[in-house]
């Protein structure tokens, strides 16, 4: 099984968005419906969601007008309103505004093995199982000669990805006491702007610092010689460098001491700590130059072990059901993604999709 792919032919943001919206119309509408159901179960009203979508679109236009133009183009192509596409891009912010909680989420490992050797990266991407058909792989050219390839959701401008300037990003959600219902720039747009514009980890961090946000996340930026986990929250941005040996691992809690004082997952999602312990215990295999070996090193199931590889409990409501929807490795020298549909427990050499 593979994820659907789309390669944009348009350079102009609005035209590129309209092309994608028309091509992925059914998936975008289905993804919007799935999020509408999720927000409703979590306690949001239709009027609240629309107001948050409109606010997210406004904040996006202030911070990155060209990305707001692309959102408007997607809406035109898909036959929906710009605020509805903004809702998909701002789903992290809306969930923070609702104060939604749950146990799932993602685990990331990056190892810089040394001179002239490419980074070894892998992450699991966990999300609600009723949204498992939302992901897609998208290739676009934000400017001539600069190609971005991203694993994202239908209608969302980016998530995990690489660019042909030699930079890639992983993506994990965080929660902080400073998260607010006064919606700011969606973190998914920060990811996209990093892929569009950054060639170094420092440039990626500067882009993150330039945005006023209302929800928290961590974007782990990687180049051939550098890496950092950029922890983003309304309380500030912190840059976490690799540990000795070039090891950089992150789950769903803050590692910066100052930001960790406002940590929300300490009680909401305690498995994040066990998952990070599992990554640290598996570091030798996560250093491997083979992406299958790295993926299998992530394999760990709850409840007896850290639930790095998540499977949904069908007795729970949709906002409390989580599964590992994808396992993803970055191939920075080639500017490509290696993507497996599902969790590490299903990975074999033959199940990888190269994008």
C-alpha positions as CSV (number, residue, x, y, z in Angstrom):
1,X,0.0,0.0,0.0
2,X,1.2,3.5,-0.9
3,X,0.2,7.1,-0.2
4,X,-1.2,9.1,-3.2
5,X,1.2,11.5,-4.8
6,X,0.9,14.8,-6.6
7,X,3.5,16.9,-8.5
8,X,2.6,20.5,-9.0
9,X,3.3,22.1,-12.3
10,X,2.5,25.7,-11.2
11,X,5.0,28.2,-9.7
12,X,2.5,30.9,-8.8
13,X,1.1,30.2,-5.3
14,X,-2.6,30.7,-6.1
15,X,-2.4,28.7,-9.4
16,X,-0.4,26.0,-7.6
17,X,-3.1,25.8,-4.9
18,X,-5.9,25.7,-7.4
19,X,-4.3,22.9,-9.3
20,X,-3.8,20.8,-6.1
21,X,-7.3,21.6,-4.9
22,X,-8.9,20.4,-8.2
23,X,-6.8,17.3,-8.3
24,X,-7.3,16.3,-4.6
25,X,-10.8,17.7,-4.2
26,X,-12.5,14.6,-2.8
27,X,-9.6,14.0,-0.4
28,X,-9.6,17.6,0.8
29,X,-13.4,17.6,1.4
30,X,-13.1,14.2,3.2
31,X,-10.3,15.5,5.4
32,X,-12.3,18.6,6.3
33,X,-15.3,16.4,7.2
34,X,-13.0,14.2,9.4
35,X,-11.6,17.2,11.2
36,X,-15.1,18.6,11.7
37,X,-16.1,15.4,13.3
38,X,-13.0,15.4,15.5
39,X,-13.5,19.0,16.7
40,X,-17.2,18.3,17.4
41,X,-16.4,15.2,19.5
42,X,-13.8,17.3,21.4
43,X,-16.4,19.9,22.2
44,X,-16.1,22.7,19.5
45,X,-19.2,24.2,17.9
46,X,-19.4,24.8,14.1
47,X,-19.4,28.6,14.7
48,X,-16.2,28.3,16.8
49,X,-14.4,26.3,14.1
50,X,-15.4,28.8,11.4
51,X,-14.2,31.7,13.5
52,X,-10.9,29.9,14.2
53,X,-10.5,29.1,10.5
54,X,-11.0,32.7,9.6
55,X,-8.6,33.9,12.2
56,X,-6.0,31.4,11.1
57,X,-6.3,32.6,7.5
58,X,-6.0,36.2,8.6
59,X,-2.8,35.5,10.7
60,X,-1.4,33.5,7.8
61,X,-2.0,36.3,5.4
62,X,-0.2,38.7,7.7
63,X,2.8,36.5,8.2
64,X,3.2,34.9,4.7
65,X,0.8,36.4,2.1
66,X,1.9,34.0,-0.6
67,X,1.0,31.0,1.5
68,X,-2.4,32.5,2.2
69,X,-2.8,32.9,-1.5
70,X,-2.0,29.2,-1.9
71,X,-4.6,28.3,0.7
72,X,-7.2,30.4,-1.2
73,X,-6.2,28.7,-4.4
74,X,-6.7,25.2,-2.9
75,X,-10.1,26.3,-1.7
76,X,-11.0,27.5,-5.2
77,X,-9.9,24.3,-6.8
78,X,-11.6,22.1,-4.2
79,X,-14.9,24.1,-4.2
80,X,-14.7,25.1,-0.6
81,X,-14.1,28.4,1.3
82,X,-10.6,29.6,2.2
83,X,-11.4,29.5,6.0
84,X,-12.2,25.7,5.5
85,X,-8.8,25.0,4.1
86,X,-7.3,27.2,6.8
87,X,-9.1,24.9,9.4
88,X,-7.2,21.9,8.0
89,X,-3.9,23.8,8.2
90,X,-4.7,25.1,11.7
91,X,-5.9,21.8,13.1
92,X,-3.1,21.8,15.7
93,X,-4.1,25.3,16.8
94,X,-7.8,24.4,17.0
95,X,-7.1,21.3,19.0
96,X,-5.0,23.4,21.4
97,X,-7.9,25.9,21.6
98,X,-10.3,23.2,22.5
99,X,-7.8,21.8,25.0
100,X,-8.1,18.4,23.4
101,X,-6.0,15.7,25.0
102,X,-5.0,12.1,24.2
103,X,-2.3,9.5,24.4
104,X,-1.0,9.1,20.9
105,X,1.6,11.0,18.8
106,X,5.0,10.9,17.1
107,X,8.6,9.8,17.9
108,X,11.6,11.1,16.0
109,X,15.3,10.1,15.8
110,X,18.1,11.8,14.0
111,X,21.8,10.7,14.1
112,X,24.6,12.7,12.5
113,X,27.2,9.9,12.0
114,X,30.1,12.1,11.1
115,X,32.1,13.6,8.2
116,X,30.9,12.8,4.7
117,X,28.2,10.5,6.0
118,X,24.5,11.3,5.5
119,X,22.2,11.8,8.5
120,X,20.2,8.8,9.7
121,X,16.7,9.8,10.4
122,X,13.3,8.2,11.0
123,X,10.0,9.0,12.7
124,X,6.7,7.5,13.3
125,X,3.6,9.7,12.6
126,X,0.7,8.9,14.8
127,X,-2.8,10.4,14.2
128,X,-6.4,9.6,14.6
129,X,-7.4,6.4,12.8
130,X,-10.5,7.9,11.1
131,X,-8.1,10.3,9.3
132,X,-5.8,7.6,8.0
133,X,-6.8,8.4,4.4
134,X,-5.8,12.0,4.6
135,X,-2.0,11.8,4.0
136,X,-0.5,12.4,0.6
137,X,3.0,13.1,-0.8
138,X,3.3,16.4,-2.6
139,X,6.2,17.7,-4.8
140,X,6.2,21.5,-5.6
141,X,8.6,24.1,-6.8
142,X,8.1,27.3,-4.8
143,X,10.7,29.0,-6.9
144,X,12.6,27.9,-10.0
145,X,15.2,25.2,-9.2
146,X,14.1,24.8,-5.6
147,X,12.0,21.6,-5.1
148,X,10.1,20.7,-2.0
149,X,8.8,17.2,-1.3
150,X,6.5,16.8,1.7
151,X,4.4,14.2,3.5
152,X,1.3,16.1,4.4
153,X,-2.4,15.9,4.7
154,X,-4.9,16.7,1.9
155,X,-5.2,20.5,2.0
156,X,-2.3,21.2,4.4
157,X,0.6,23.0,3.0
158,X,3.4,20.8,4.5
159,X,4.4,18.6,7.4
160,X,7.5,16.3,7.2
161,X,9.7,16.9,4.2
162,X,12.9,17.7,2.3
163,X,14.1,20.3,-0.1
164,X,16.7,20.1,-2.8
165,X,18.9,22.7,-0.9
166,X,19.8,19.8,1.4
167,X,17.5,20.5,4.4
168,X,14.8,18.2,5.8
169,X,12.4,18.4,8.7
170,X,10.6,16.0,11.1
171,X,7.5,17.2,13.0
172,X,6.0,16.4,16.4
173,X,3.2,18.0,18.3
174,X,3.8,19.5,21.8
175,X,1.5,21.1,24.4
176,X,2.3,24.0,26.7
177,X,0.5,26.0,29.3
178,X,0.8,29.1,27.1
179,X,-1.2,27.5,24.3
180,X,-4.2,29.7,23.6
181,X,-7.5,29.9,21.8
182,X,-6.4,33.3,20.2
183,X,-5.2,31.6,17.0
184,X,-1.8,32.5,15.6
185,X,0.2,31.4,12.6
186,X,-0.4,27.6,12.0
187,X,2.7,25.5,12.8
188,X,2.1,23.6,9.5
189,X,2.7,26.9,7.6
190,X,6.0,27.3,9.6
191,X,7.0,23.9,8.4
192,X,6.2,24.8,4.8
193,X,8.1,28.1,4.9
194,X,11.1,26.3,6.3
195,X,11.0,23.9,3.4
196,X,10.5,26.7,1.0
197,X,13.2,29.1,2.3
198,X,15.7,27.5,4.6
199,X,19.0,26.0,3.6
200,X,20.5,25.8,7.1
201,X,19.3,24.9,10.6
202,X,19.9,28.4,11.8
203,X,17.7,29.8,9.0
204,X,14.9,27.3,10.0
205,X,15.1,28.5,13.6
206,X,14.9,32.2,12.4
207,X,11.7,31.4,10.4
208,X,10.2,29.8,13.5
209,X,11.0,32.8,15.6
210,X,9.4,35.2,13.2
211,X,5.9,33.7,13.7
212,X,3.5,34.5,16.4
213,X,1.9,31.2,17.4
214,X,-0.9,30.0,19.6
215,X,0.0,26.3,19.7
216,X,3.1,24.3,20.3
217,X,5.1,21.9,18.2
218,X,8.7,20.8,17.5
219,X,10.3,20.9,14.1
220,X,13.5,19.0,13.9
221,X,15.6,20.5,11.1
222,X,18.4,18.4,9.6
223,X,21.2,19.1,7.0
224,X,24.2,17.0,6.1
225,X,26.3,18.5,8.9
226,X,23.8,20.0,11.4
227,X,20.6,19.3,13.2
228,X,18.4,20.8,15.9
229,X,15.0,20.3,17.4
230,X,13.2,23.7,17.2
231,X,10.7,23.8,20.0
232,X,8.0,26.3,19.3
233,X,5.4,27.6,21.7
234,X,3.6,30.9,22.5
235,X,6.1,31.2,25.4
236,X,9.0,31.2,23.0
237,X,11.3,29.2,20.7
238,X,14.1,27.0,21.9
239,X,16.7,25.2,19.8
240,X,17.9,21.8,21.1
241,X,21.2,20.7,19.6
242,X,22.3,17.1,19.2
243,X,23.8,15.2,22.2
244,X,27.4,14.0,22.0
245,X,27.8,11.5,19.1
246,X,25.3,13.5,17.0
247,X,22.2,12.0,18.5
248,X,19.0,14.0,18.5
249,X,15.8,12.4,19.6
250,X,12.4,13.9,20.4
251,X,8.9,12.8,21.3
252,X,6.0,14.9,22.6
253,X,7.4,16.8,25.6
254,X,9.7,19.8,25.8
255,X,13.4,19.3,26.3
256,X,14.3,22.9,26.9
257,X,14.4,23.4,30.7
258,X,12.6,26.8,30.6
259,X,9.8,25.7,28.3
260,X,9.5,22.3,30.1
261,X,8.3,24.3,33.1
262,X,5.0,24.8,31.2
263,X,4.8,21.2,29.9
264,X,1.3,19.8,29.4
265,X,2.1,16.2,28.4
266,X,3.5,15.4,31.8
267,X,0.0,14.4,32.9
268,X,-1.9,14.3,29.6
269,X,0.4,11.9,27.7
270,X,2.9,10.3,30.0
271,X,3.9,7.7,27.4
272,X,6.0,10.4,25.7
273,X,8.7,9.9,28.3
274,X,8.7,6.1,27.9
275,X,8.9,6.5,24.1
276,X,12.0,8.7,24.4
277,X,13.6,6.2,26.7
278,X,13.0,3.5,24.1
279,X,14.6,5.6,21.4
280,X,17.7,6.2,23.6
281,X,17.9,2.5,24.4
282,X,17.8,1.7,20.6
283,X,20.3,4.3,19.5
284,X,22.8,1.8,18.1
285,X,20.3,0.5,15.6
286,X,19.0,4.0,14.9
287,X,22.5,4.9,13.7
288,X,22.2,2.3,10.9
289,X,22.6,3.5,7.3
290,X,19.7,1.2,6.4
291,X,16.2,2.8,6.8
292,X,14.5,-0.6,7.5
293,X,16.9,-1.3,10.4
294,X,16.1,2.2,11.8
295,X,12.4,1.7,11.4
296,X,12.5,-1.7,13.2
297,X,14.5,-0.1,16.0
298,X,11.4,2.1,16.6
299,X,9.2,-1.0,17.1
300,X,7.7,-1.1,20.6
301,X,4.1,-1.7,21.6
302,X,2.0,-0.7,24.6
303,X,0.8,-1.4,27.2
304,X,3.8,-3.3,28.5
305,X,6.3,-1.3,26.5
306,X,6.5,2.2,25.2
307,X,3.8,2.6,22.5
308,X,6.1,3.9,19.7
309,X,4.1,1.8,17.3
310,X,0.5,2.7,18.1
311,X,-2.7,0.7,17.3
312,X,-6.2,2.2,17.9
313,X,-8.5,1.0,20.7
314,X,-11.8,0.8,18.8
315,X,-13.8,1.0,22.1
316,X,-12.7,4.6,22.4
317,X,-14.3,7.7,20.7
318,X,-12.5,9.0,17.7
319,X,-10.7,11.7,19.6
320,X,-9.1,9.0,21.8
321,X,-8.1,6.6,19.0
322,X,-4.6,6.7,17.7
323,X,-2.5,4.7,15.2
324,X,0.9,4.9,13.6
325,X,-0.3,6.0,10.1
326,X,3.2,6.3,8.6
327,X,6.9,5.6,9.3
328,X,9.2,8.1,7.5
329,X,12.9,8.4,6.8
330,X,14.6,11.4,5.1
331,X,17.2,10.8,2.4
332,X,18.9,14.2,2.3
333,X,21.6,13.6,-0.3
334,X,18.9,12.5,-2.8
335,X,16.3,15.1,-1.7
336,X,13.7,12.4,-1.2
337,X,11.5,10.7,1.4
338,X,11.2,7.0,2.3
339,X,7.7,6.4,3.5
340,X,6.0,3.3,4.8
341,X,2.2,3.2,5.2
342,X,1.7,2.0,8.8
343,X,3.8,1.4,11.8
344,X,7.2,-0.2,12.3
345,X,5.7,-3.6,13.0
346,X,4.7,-3.9,9.4
347,X,7.9,-2.6,7.8
348,X,9.8,-4.8,5.4
349,X,12.3,-3.9,2.6
350,X,9.4,-4.1,0.1
351,X,7.0,-1.8,1.9
352,X,8.9,1.4,1.4
353,X,7.6,4.1,-1.0
354,X,10.4,6.3,-2.4
355,X,9.3,9.9,-3.1
